[in-house]
Amino acid sequence: MTTSPKAPATAVNLNSWRWGFTPQAESWNGRFAMLGFVAALLTEYLSGQGVLHFYNLVQTVTTVVK
């Protein structure tokens, strides 16, 4: 049984931008998800309301009890 030699993983290989379902794509997806999550938390903290309410995508429902 012959095995092909594998190239060592380097920072250039792991962080390069490639299309498709690759380990590099999953790394970039995780990085962008973390940035989006932090942006949502900052929006909520600085505005005092949720992200959907901040962009007026959800209206507040108020109940009047008599």
LINDA-V176506 format. One record per residue. N is the residue number from 1. RES is the residue in one letter. PSI is psi in whole degrees, -180 to 180 (NA if undefined). OMEGA is omega as a letter, one per 40 degrees, with the letter a starting at -180 (* if undefined). D_CENTER is the distance of its C-alpha to the mean C-alpha in Angstrom with 1 decimal. Layout:
n->N res->RES psi->PSI omega->OMEGA d_center->D_CENTER
n->N res->RES psi->PSI omega->OMEGA d_center->D_CENTER
This chain:
n->1 res->M psi->127 omega->a d_center->42.2
n->2 res->T psi->131 omega->i d_center->40.6
n->3 res->T psi->143 omega->i d_center->37.1
n->4 res->S psi->142 omega->i d_center->35.5
n->5 res->P psi->141 omega->a d_center->34.5
n->6 res->K psi->142 omega->i d_center->30.8
n->7 res->A psi->142 omega->i d_center->29.5
n->8 res->P psi->146 omega->i d_center->28.1
n->9 res->A psi->128 omega->i d_center->24.4
n->10 res->T psi->167 omega->i d_center->24.0
n->11 res->A psi->-33 omega->i d_center->21.2
n->12 res->V psi->-42 omega->a d_center->21.8
n->13 res->N psi->-39 omega->a d_center->21.3
n->14 res->L psi->-27 omega->a d_center->18.1
n->15 res->N psi->5 omega->a d_center->16.3
n->16 res->S psi->154 omega->a d_center->17.9
n->17 res->W psi->117 omega->i d_center->16.2
n->18 res->R psi->153 omega->i d_center->17.5
n->19 res->W psi->149 omega->i d_center->17.2
n->20 res->G psi->-173 omega->a d_center->17.2
n->21 res->F psi->91 omega->a d_center->16.2
n->22 res->T psi->161 omega->i d_center->16.6
n->23 res->P psi->-32 omega->i d_center->15.6
n->24 res->Q psi->-39 omega->i d_center->14.4
n->25 res->A psi->-38 omega->i d_center->12.1
n->26 res->E psi->-36 omega->i d_center->10.6
n->27 res->S psi->-45 omega->i d_center->10.3
n->28 res->W psi->-39 omega->i d_center->8.7
n->29 res->N psi->-43 omega->i d_center->6.1
n->30 res->G psi->-40 omega->i d_center->5.6
n->31 res->R psi->-45 omega->i d_center->6.0
n->32 res->F psi->-34 omega->i d_center->3.9
n->33 res->A psi->-40 omega->i d_center->0.9
n->34 res->M psi->-41 omega->i d_center->4.6
n->35 res->L psi->-42 omega->i d_center->5.7
n->36 res->G psi->-39 omega->i d_center->4.9
n->37 res->F psi->-43 omega->i d_center->6.3
n->38 res->V psi->-39 omega->i d_center->8.9
n->39 res->A psi->-40 omega->i d_center->9.7
n->40 res->A psi->-42 omega->i d_center->10.4
n->41 res->L psi->-43 omega->i d_center->12.5
n->42 res->L psi->-39 omega->i d_center->14.3
n->43 res->T psi->-45 omega->i d_center->15.1
n->44 res->E psi->-41 omega->a d_center->16.5
n->45 res->Y psi->-45 omega->a d_center->18.4
n->46 res->L psi->-31 omega->a d_center->19.9
n->47 res->S psi->-20 omega->a d_center->20.8
n->48 res->G psi->12 omega->i d_center->21.9
n->49 res->Q psi->164 omega->a d_center->20.5
n->50 res->G psi->164 omega->a d_center->17.5
n->51 res->V psi->-43 omega->a d_center->14.9
n->52 res->L psi->-37 omega->i d_center->16.7
n->53 res->H psi->-35 omega->i d_center->20.0
n->54 res->F psi->-41 omega->i d_center->19.2
n->55 res->Y psi->10 omega->i d_center->18.7
n->56 res->N psi->38 omega->i d_center->21.7
n->57 res->L psi->-17 omega->i d_center->20.1
n->58 res->V psi->134 omega->i d_center->21.8
n->59 res->Q psi->145 omega->i d_center->25.3
n->60 res->T psi->131 omega->i d_center->26.6
n->61 res->V psi->125 omega->i d_center->29.3
n->62 res->T psi->139 omega->i d_center->32.3
n->63 res->T psi->130 omega->i d_center->35.1
n->64 res->V psi->121 omega->i d_center->38.6
n->65 res->V psi->127 omega->a d_center->40.9
n->66 res->K psi->NA omega->* d_center->44.6
